[in-house]
Amino acid sequence: MTAELVRGQNHPLPHTRLEIRVSAGHPVLAAATLVDEGGRVPGSGAVAHPGAAALPGIEVPRQAATQHRLAVDLEAVEAAVHRVCVLLALPVGVEGPARFGVAAAPVVTVTAPDGTGIADYTITGLDRESALVALELYRRQGAWKVRAVGQGYEGGLAALLADQGLERPAELAASILEAVAQGLARSVAAPPPRVPDTDRVRQPAPATPATPAAPGGPVDYTHPRRRPAPDAAPPRPEQPPAPPAHPLPVAGDATGWSMDERLYNQVWGMFEDLARTAAAYRSACQFAESRLDQELDRALSDPRSRIGGAGDAARAAAKAKHDELTARAQEALDRDLAQLTAESEVVEPALPAAYARWDSPVWQAYRVPMEAPMAVRLGDLHLPERTGLRIPFLARLPLARGLWVDAGCGHSEAAALLDETELRRLALETAVALVARLVAVYPADGFRVRVIDPAGSGAGAFAPLVQAGVLAGPPAAGAAGVSATLAQLTERVDLLQMAVRAGAAEDLPPGVDTAEHLLVVHDFPHGFDDRAVNQLRYLADEGPEVGLHLLMVADRADAAAYGPVLDPLWRSLTRLTPVPDDHLADPWVGHAWTYEPPTVPRGSDVLRQVLSQVADARRQWGP
C-alpha cells in the first residue's frame, strides 16, 4: 500500500531503482540537486535540470509539463552524495499561474521500477512561492529513505538554489528557465522506440548534444523503461534482493573523519529524525481533526442529513475516516520510534566519555584526554511521544554561548513540588556536574575554572572542585572578591582581543593564560554593583571570542530590580534547569523539548574519581 506522507514525514525505500512521478495540473519544470554531507550543492554540475537532464543516477525531463517522470538509481549516485532533492518550479513565459498558491496542489509519487507505489505526497499550504523542494531522498544507516519536504521559495528558483549553498544561483536559475523557454518555443518529434536500458541512469550525460529531430510531433515524456520491450529483447538480469526496510543499527555509521565525529553526526541524525517524526505525526493528527470538523460541519449544514439516518451515517463515516488517518499516523510513528529506540540502544553504550551519561561504564575507564573533543553532553532531550527515548544533548566545543542553570521555579510539574531551597540546591549540583564534565573532557592544561560565590552559600557544592584542586583559585567571596575577579578577567579579554585582532598573539605579555576559561557565577546578583554587572555583561558578550565562557547559577527573579537592562544577558545564555522541563524551544519544527540535566547517580563516586585523575594530570603537567 502506498504511504500517504505529510510534510516532514519520512518513509523507508525498499528499492534503490525508483521512478518519481509529478502531477501538477499546470506546467512545471522538474529538477534535482545532489547534496553533500555538509548540506550544500557543490556546484552546477550537481544539478540535473532541463538544460542538463542526466547525472549519474538521476535523469529529469527536458521540458515543462503538467506530468513528469524522473528516473532515479540510488546505487549509481556518487558516494559523496548524502541527499537527492527533487525540485519543482514554475516556468517563465508560459500561460499559467505565477505562484503555486493559486493552482492545484502538486502531487509527487515515488514508485518502484514496476510502477508499484511506495510513497505519495500532496504539497499543500503553498501561497506566493514559485519554486519548491518537493521531497528528498537521503541516506540513513546504510539505507535510503524518502522525506516529504514541501519547502517553498517566494524568491523562485534562484532563492532555492542559493539556500542550498550553490555559488552564483541566479545565473544557473536563469539558464534553466531559458532552456525551458527555448524548448517550449519549438516542437520536437517523439523519439524512435528503444528497448529498455536498465542502466541508463547510471551513465552521465553525453559529451555532445543529440541532434534534434524534425519538428511536427507532440512531446513524449514517457520514460523509455515504461515502453513495452520487443519480443527479441534480451531477458532482464535478476535484480538483487531489496535491502530490509529497517536495517540493523550500527554505532558510528554516520559520516565523519573520526569515530567521535561519526558518533556526533549520528546523534544529531537521531535528533533530526525524532523531530521530523514527531512533527509529521502531529501534523497528520491535526489534519485528521481538521478534516473531521469540516465533514461534520458539512453534514450539519445539509438539511437532508437532519431527516432519517443520513446524518448519523455521515458522522459515522467522518469519524471512521478520522480514526483511519490517526491510526496510520500512529503506525508510522511507532515504526520510526521503534527504529530510533533500537539505534539508541546501540549508540548509547558506544559513546565516548564526553558524550556519555555519568552512569556509563566508560567513565570507570576514564583517562584525561590529550585533545579536546568535538562536543560535550549537557544532558538529555525527549518528546512526549516517547518519553523513554532520550537523545543526548550535545554542544559543540568551544562553547559558542554561555550556560545558565535556572534556580527559579520553572514550569514543570516536578519543579512545582520543590521548595525554593531545594531548587537552588539542585541548580548548584547541576552546575558542578557540568563544570566537572567540562574539566574532564579538556586536556590537563587546556581549561581553567574561576568561581564567584559572594556569600559563600555554595561552599558545600563546590567542595569536590576545591578539594581536587581543579580550580584556578579559591571561590571569590564578598563584593571585593567579585570586583577583583571581574577586573582580572576583563583585562585578560581586552588583551587577548587586541592580540587576535592585530594578529600578534605571540606578543602577549608573559603570564597571560591562553587556555579556555570558565567563569562560574553563583547567587547572582548578590555582591554585584552596577559596575560589576556591566563587566559581567561585557564578559558574556566578548569573552567567547577569546575562550572565556560564562556559567550562571541564578534565579532571574532575583535580578528583577535591574529591569530590562539584563535581558540581553539572559538571552545570550543557554538556559538549563535542574529538574526536567520542556523549555528548550526548537524553531526548526516548533517542538518544545524536555531537557533533563546530567545528574550524577546518588551514591556514585564517579565525580570524585574523575576530578582526582584531572588533578593528578595537572600536577604531572606542572604549573
C-alpha positions in Angstrom: 0.0 0.0 0.0 1.3 3.4 -0.9 2.2 5.6 2.1 0.5 9.0 2.1 3.1 11.4 3.6 2.6 14.7 5.2 5.2 17.5 5.5 8.3 16.3 7.4 7.3 12.6 7.4 9.8 10.0 6.2 9.4 6.5 4.8 11.9 3.7 4.0 12.6 2.9 0.4 12.5 -0.8 -0.4 14.3 -0.3 -3.7 17.2 1.8 -4.9 15.9 2.0 -8.5 12.9 4.3 -8.4 10.6 6.5 -10.5 9.3 9.8 -9.2 6.1 10.9 -10.8 4.9 14.6 -10.6 1.3 15.7 -11.3 0.7 19.4 -11.1 -2.3 20.3 -13.2 -0.3 23.1 -14.7 3.1 23.3 -16.4 6.1 23.0 -14.0 9.7 22.2 -14.6 11.4 19.4 -12.6 15.0 19.3 -11.4 17.1 17.5 -8.9 20.1 18.5 -6.8 22.8 16.3 -5.3 23.6 17.5 -1.8 26.8 16.6 0.1 27.1 15.7 3.8 27.5 19.4 4.7 24.1 20.2 3.3 25.4 22.1 0.2 25.2 21.5 -3.5 28.9 21.5 -4.5 28.4 23.2 -7.9 26.2 23.5 -11.0 27.4 20.1 -12.1 25.4 18.6 -9.2 22.1 19.9 -10.6 20.1 17.9 -13.0 17.7 20.2 -14.9 16.1 20.6 -18.3 19.3 22.0 -19.8 21.5 19.2 -18.4 19.0 16.4 -17.8 21.2 13.5 -16.8 23.6 12.9 -14.0 25.0 9.6 -12.6 21.9 8.1 -11.0 19.5 10.8 -12.0 17.5 11.7 -15.1 14.9 14.5 -15.3 12.6 15.7 -18.1 13.8 18.3 -20.5 10.6 20.3 -20.8 8.0 21.9 -18.6 4.8 19.9 -18.4 1.8 19.0 -16.2 3.1 15.4 -15.8 6.7 14.3 -15.2 8.6 11.1 -14.6 12.1 11.2 -13.1 14.3 8.2 -13.2 16.5 7.5 -10.1 19.1 4.9 -9.4 20.5 5.5 -5.9 23.2 2.8 -6.3 24.6 4.9 -9.2 24.9 8.2 -7.4 28.4 9.2 -6.2 29.4 8.2 -2.7 29.7 11.8 -1.6 26.0 12.4 -2.3 24.1 12.5 1.0 20.7 13.7 -0.2 18.9 13.9 -3.6 16.4 16.8 -3.6 13.6 16.9 -6.1 12.7 20.5 -7.2 9.7 22.0 -8.9 9.4 25.5 -10.3 7.0 27.5 -12.4 8.4 28.3 -15.8 8.6 31.8 -17.2 6.7 32.9 -20.3 4.1 30.1 -20.0 0.4 30.7 -19.7 -0.4 29.5 -16.2 -0.1 30.5 -12.5 2.7 32.8 -11.3 2.7 31.2 -7.9 1.8 27.8 -6.5 -0.8 29.1 -4.1 -3.4 29.9 -6.8 -3.3 26.5 -8.5 -4.0 22.9 -7.7 -1.6 21.4 -5.2 1.2 19.3 -6.9 1.3 15.6 -6.1 4.6 13.7 -6.1 4.7 9.9 -6.1 7.6 7.6 -5.6 7.2 4.2 -7.2 9.2 1.0 -7.7 10.5 0.1 -11.2 7.4 -1.9 -11.9 5.2 1.1 -11.1 4.1 -0.1 -7.6 3.5 2.9 -5.4 5.9 3.5 -2.4 5.0 7.0 -1.1 2.7 9.7 -2.2 2.9 13.4 -1.1 0.4 16.2 -1.9 2.2 19.5 -1.4 -0.4 21.8 0.3 0.0 25.0 2.3 1.7 26.9 -0.6 1.0 30.6 -1.2 3.3 33.0 -3.0 6.1 30.5 -3.7 7.2 29.9 -7.3 9.7 27.2 -6.6 9.9 24.5 -4.0 11.8 21.4 -2.7 9.2 18.7 -3.1 10.9 15.8 -1.4 14.3 14.4 -0.7 15.9 11.0 -0.8 18.6 10.7 1.9 21.0 8.1 3.3 20.3 6.8 6.8 22.2 3.9 8.4 23.3 2.5 5.1 19.9 2.6 3.6 17.8 5.2 1.7 14.6 7.0 2.9 12.3 9.5 1.3 11.1 12.6 3.3 8.3 14.9 2.3 9.7 18.4 2.4 7.4 20.9 0.7 9.6 23.9 1.3 8.6 26.8 -0.9 10.6 29.9 -2.0 8.9 33.2 -2.9 12.1 34.3 -4.5 11.8 31.5 -7.0 14.4 29.1 -8.3 17.3 31.4 -7.6 16.4 31.7 -3.9 16.0 27.9 -3.7 19.5 27.2 -5.2 21.0 29.9 -3.0 19.6 28.3 0.1 21.3 25.1 -0.9 24.7 26.8 -0.9 25.2 27.0 -4.7 27.5 29.7 -6.0 26.0 32.1 -8.5 22.5 30.7 -8.1 20.9 33.5 -10.2 22.9 32.6 -13.2 22.1 28.9 -13.1 18.4 29.6 -12.4 18.3 32.0 -15.5 19.9 29.3 -17.7 17.4 26.7 -16.5 14.5 28.9 -17.2 16.0 29.9 -20.6 16.4 26.2 -21.5 12.8 25.6 -20.7 11.6 28.7 -22.7 13.6 27.6 -25.7 12.2 24.1 -25.5 8.6 25.4 -25.3 9.2 27.6 -28.4 9.7 24.6 -30.7 8.1 21.2 -31.2 10.1 18.1 -31.1 9.2 14.8 -32.7 8.8 11.8 -30.5 12.0 9.8 -30.3 12.0 6.4 -32.0 11.2 3.3 -29.9 14.0 1.8 -28.0 14.5 -1.3 -26.0 14.6 -0.7 -22.2 18.0 0.2 -21.0 18.2 -0.8 -17.4 21.5 1.0 -16.8 20.5 4.3 -18.5 20.6 6.5 -15.4 24.0 5.0 -14.4 25.6 6.8 -17.3 26.5 10.6 -17.3 25.1 12.9 -20.0 26.7 12.5 -23.4 29.6 14.8 -24.2 27.9 16.2 -27.3 24.2 17.2 -27.6 22.0 14.9 -29.6 20.7 16.2 -32.9 17.1 17.4 -32.6 14.6 15.5 -34.6 12.5 17.2 -37.2 9.6 19.3 -35.8 6.0 18.2 -36.2 5.1 15.8 -33.4 4.0 16.1 -29.8 6.4 15.9 -26.9 6.6 12.3 -25.5 7.5 12.3 -21.8 7.1 8.6 -21.4 10.3 7.2 -19.9 11.9 4.6 -22.2 11.7 1.9 -19.5 7.9 2.3 -19.5 7.6 1.2 -23.2 6.9 -2.5 -23.8 10.0 -4.3 -25.0 10.1 -6.1 -28.3 9.9 -9.8 -28.2 13.5 -10.1 -29.2 14.8 -8.1 -26.3 17.3 -9.9 -24.1 16.0 -11.1 -20.8 16.4 -8.6 -17.9 19.0 -9.6 -15.3 17.8 -10.7 -12.0 17.5 -7.8 -9.5 19.4 -8.2 -6.2 17.1 -8.5 -3.2 15.8 -5.3 -1.8 17.5 -4.1 1.4 15.5 -4.5 4.6 13.1 -1.7 5.4 14.7 -1.3 8.9 18.4 -2.2 8.7 20.1 -3.2 11.9 21.5 -0.1 13.6 25.3 0.3 13.9 27.1 2.7 16.2 29.2 5.2 14.2 27.7 4.6 10.8 27.3 8.4 10.0 29.8 10.3 8.0 33.0 11.7 9.6 36.8 11.6 9.7 36.9 10.0 13.2 34.7 7.9 15.3 33.9 10.8 17.6 32.8 12.8 14.6 30.7 9.9 13.2 29.0 9.4 16.6 28.4 13.1 16.9 26.8 13.2 13.5 24.8 10.1 14.2 23.4 11.6 17.5 22.3 14.7 15.6 20.8 12.5 12.9 18.7 10.8 15.6 17.7 14.2 16.9 16.6 15.3 13.4 14.7 12.0 12.8 12.9 12.2 16.1 12.0 15.9 15.5 10.7 15.2 12.0 8.9 12.0 13.0 7.0 13.8 15.8 6.3 16.8 13.6 4.8 14.5 10.9 2.7 12.7 13.5 1.3 15.9 15.0 0.7 17.3 11.5 -1.2 14.2 10.5 -3.3 14.2 13.6 -4.1 17.9 13.1 -5.1 17.2 9.5 -7.4 14.4 10.7 -9.0 16.6 13.3 -9.5 19.4 10.8 -10.9 17.1 8.2 -13.3 15.6 10.8 -14.5 19.1 11.7 -15.1 20.1 8.1 -17.0 17.0 7.3 -19.2 17.3 10.4 -19.9 20.9 9.5 -21.0 19.9 6.0 -23.2 17.2 7.4 -24.9 19.5 9.9 -25.3 22.3 7.3 -27.2 19.9 4.9 -30.9 19.9 5.7 -31.3 16.5 4.2 -29.0 15.0 6.8 -31.4 16.0 9.6 -34.0 13.6 8.4 -33.7 9.9 8.9 -30.4 8.3 9.5 -28.4 10.2 6.8 -26.8 12.5 9.4 -25.8 9.6 11.6 -24.3 7.8 8.6 -22.3 10.9 7.5 -21.0 11.5 11.0 -20.0 7.8 11.4 -18.2 7.9 8.0 -16.3 11.1 9.0 -15.4 9.5 12.3 -14.2 6.3 10.7 -12.0 8.3 8.2 -10.6 10.3 11.1 -9.8 7.1 13.0 -8.2 5.6 9.9 -5.9 8.6 9.4 -4.9 8.8 13.0 -4.2 5.0 13.1 -2.0 5.3 10.1 -0.2 8.2 11.6 0.3 6.2 14.9 1.5 3.2 12.9 4.2 5.3 11.2 5.2 7.0 14.4 5.5 3.6 16.2 7.6 2.3 13.4 10.0 5.2 13.4 10.2 5.3 17.2 11.0 1.6 17.4 13.8 2.1 14.9 15.2 5.1 16.8 14.9 3.2 20.1 16.9 0.3 18.7 19.5 2.8 17.4 19.7 4.5 20.7 20.3 1.2 22.5 23.3 0.6 20.2 24.7 4.1 20.1 24.5 4.9 23.8 27.0 2.2 25.0 29.4 3.3 22.3 29.6 6.9 23.2 33.0 8.3 24.5 33.2 9.9 27.9 32.4 13.4 26.6 29.1 12.2 25.1 28.2 9.6 27.7 26.0 9.8 30.8 27.6 9.8 34.2 26.4 6.2 34.8 28.1 4.9 31.7 30.9 2.3 32.3 33.2 4.5 30.1 33.8 6.8 33.0 35.2 3.9 35.0 38.0 3.6 32.4 38.4 7.4 32.2 41.8 8.9 31.3 42.5 12.6 30.9 42.4 13.3 27.1 45.3 14.7 25.1 43.0 16.9 23.0 39.5 18.4 23.4 36.6 16.5 21.7 34.1 17.9 19.2 31.4 18.3 21.7 30.2 17.7 25.3 27.0 16.2 26.6 24.9 18.8 28.6 22.0 16.4 29.4 19.2 14.6 27.6 16.3 15.6 25.4 13.0 13.9 24.8 9.5 14.5 23.5 6.1 13.4 24.9 5.5 11.0 22.1 8.1 8.6 23.7 9.5 9.9 27.0 11.7 6.8 27.3 13.6 7.7 24.1 16.3 10.2 25.2 18.6 11.9 22.8 22.0 13.2 24.1 22.0 17.0 24.1 25.5 17.7 22.7 27.0 21.2 22.5 30.0 21.9 20.2 33.3 22.9 21.8 34.4 25.5 22.4 31.0 26.8 23.7 29.6 29.5 21.4 27.2 30.5 24.2 27.4 30.6 27.9 25.2 28.4 30.2 22.6 29.5 32.7 21.3 26.9 35.2 18.0 28.4 36.3 17.4 28.2 40.0 13.8 29.6 39.6 10.6 27.6 39.9 10.3 26.9 36.1 7.1 25.5 34.7 7.4 21.7 35.1 5.3 19.6 37.5 8.5 18.3 39.1 9.7 21.9 39.9 6.3 22.8 41.4 6.7 20.1 44.0 10.0 21.5 45.3 10.6 24.5 47.6 12.9 27.4 46.8 15.8 26.0 48.9 15.7 22.6 47.2 15.6 24.1 43.7 18.6 26.2 44.5 20.5 23.2 45.8 19.7 21.1 42.7 20.7 24.0 40.5 24.1 24.3 42.1 24.6 20.5 41.9 23.7 20.5 38.2 26.2 23.4 37.7 29.0 21.5 39.5 28.3 18.4 37.4 28.6 20.5 34.2 31.8 22.1 35.4 33.3 18.7 36.3 32.4 17.3 32.8 33.9 20.3 31.0 37.1 20.0 33.1 37.3 16.3 32.4 36.9 16.5 28.6 39.7 19.0 28.1 43.4 18.3 28.3 45.1 18.9 31.6 46.5 22.2 30.6 43.6 23.3 28.4 40.9 24.5 30.8 40.7 26.8 33.8 37.7 27.4 36.1 37.1 30.5 38.2 34.2 30.7 40.7 32.4 33.7 42.2 30.4 32.8 45.3 29.8 36.1 47.0 28.0 34.8 50.1 29.8 31.5 50.3 26.5 29.7 50.2 27.8 27.2 47.7 30.8 26.1 49.7 29.4 22.6 50.2 28.6 22.0 46.5 31.9 23.4 45.3 33.9 21.3 47.8 34.7 18.5 45.3 36.2 21.0 42.9 38.1 22.8 45.6 39.4 19.6 47.2 40.5 18.2 43.9 42.4 21.4 43.2 41.0 21.8 39.7 40.0 25.5 40.3 42.3 28.3 39.2 41.9 29.8 42.7 39.6 29.7 45.7 36.0 30.8 45.1 35.8 34.7 45.2 33.7 35.8 48.1 32.3 39.2 49.1 32.0 42.4 47.0 35.8 42.8 46.9 36.3 39.3 45.6 33.7 39.8 42.9 35.3 43.1 41.8 38.8 41.7 41.7 37.9 38.6 39.7 35.8 40.5 37.2 38.6 43.1 36.8 41.2 40.4 36.1 39.1 38.6 33.6 38.1 41.8 31.8 41.7 42.8 31.4 42.5 39.3 30.1 39.7 39.5 27.5 40.9 43.0 26.4 44.5 41.8 25.9 43.5 38.7 24.0 41.1 40.6 21.8 43.7 43.2 20.9 46.2 40.4 20.1 43.8 38.5 18.0 42.6 41.5 16.0 46.2 42.7 15.5 47.4 39.2 14.5 50.1 39.4 17.2 49.3 36.6 19.6 53.0 35.9 20.1 53.4 39.4 21.6 51.2 38.9 24.6 52.8 39.8 28.0 54.3 36.9 30.0 51.8 35.2 32.3 48.7 35.7 30.2 46.9 32.4 30.2 45.6 31.5 26.8 43.7 28.3 27.9 40.0 28.1 27.7 38.4 29.7 30.8 35.0 29.1 32.5 33.6 31.7 35.0 31.0 30.2 37.3 28.8 32.9 39.0 26.7 31.7 41.9 23.9 33.6 43.7 23.8 36.4 41.2 23.2 39.4 41.7 24.3 39.2 45.4 27.6 41.1 45.8 27.3 42.8 42.4 27.1 46.6 42.0 26.4 48.4 38.7 30.0 48.4 37.6 30.3 44.6 38.3 27.0 44.0 36.4 28.4 45.9 33.3 31.6 43.9 33.5 29.7 40.7 33.6 27.7 41.7 30.5 30.9 42.6 28.8 32.4 39.2 29.5 29.3 37.4 28.4 29.3 39.3 25.0 33.0 39.4 24.2 34.5 36.5 26.2 33.6 33.6 24.0 35.6 35.0 21.1 38.8 34.6 23.1 37.9 31.5 25.1 36.2 32.8 28.2 32.8 31.3 28.9 30.1 32.0 31.5 28.1 29.7 33.6 25.4 31.4 35.7 23.6 29.8 38.6 20.8 32.2 39.3 17.1 32.9 39.6 16.2 35.6 37.1 13.6 37.0 39.5 16.4 37.9 42.0 17.7 40.4 39.4 14.3 41.9 38.6 15.4 45.2 40.1 17.7 45.8 37.1 14.7 45.7 34.8 15.2 45.1 31.1 18.9 46.1 31.2 19.8 42.5 31.8 17.5 41.0 29.2 20.4 40.7 26.6 22.5 38.8 29.2 19.8 36.2 29.8 19.1 35.8 26.1 22.8 35.3 25.3 22.9 32.2 27.6 21.6 28.7 27.0 19.0 28.2 29.8 19.1 24.8 31.5 17.1 23.6 34.5 18.0 21.3 37.4 14.7 19.4 37.0 13.1 18.1 33.8 11.4 20.9 31.9 10.1 21.3 28.4 11.7 24.7 27.9 14.2 24.1 25.1 12.5 25.6 22.1 13.2 24.2 18.6 12.4 26.8 15.9 13.1 24.3 13.2 9.9 22.3 13.7 8.3 24.1 16.6 8.9 21.5 19.3 9.5 22.3 23.0 12.0 19.6 24.0 12.0 18.4 27.6 15.5 18.8 29.0 16.9 16.6 31.7 20.1 17.6 33.5 23.3 15.4 33.6 22.9 14.4 37.2 25.4 12.1 38.9 23.8 9.0 40.3 23.2 9.1 44.1 25.9 7.3 46.0 28.2 7.2 42.9 31.9 8.1 43.4 32.5 8.8 39.7 32.7 12.6 40.2 35.5 12.3 42.8 37.4 9.7 40.8 37.3 11.8 37.6 38.3 15.0 39.3 41.1 13.2 41.1 42.6 12.0 37.8 42.3 15.5 36.4 44.2 16.9 39.4 46.9 14.2 39.1 47.3 15.0 35.4 47.7 18.7 36.1 50.3 18.1 38.8 52.3 16.0 36.4 52.0 18.6 33.7 53.4 21.2 36.0 52.5 24.8 36.9 
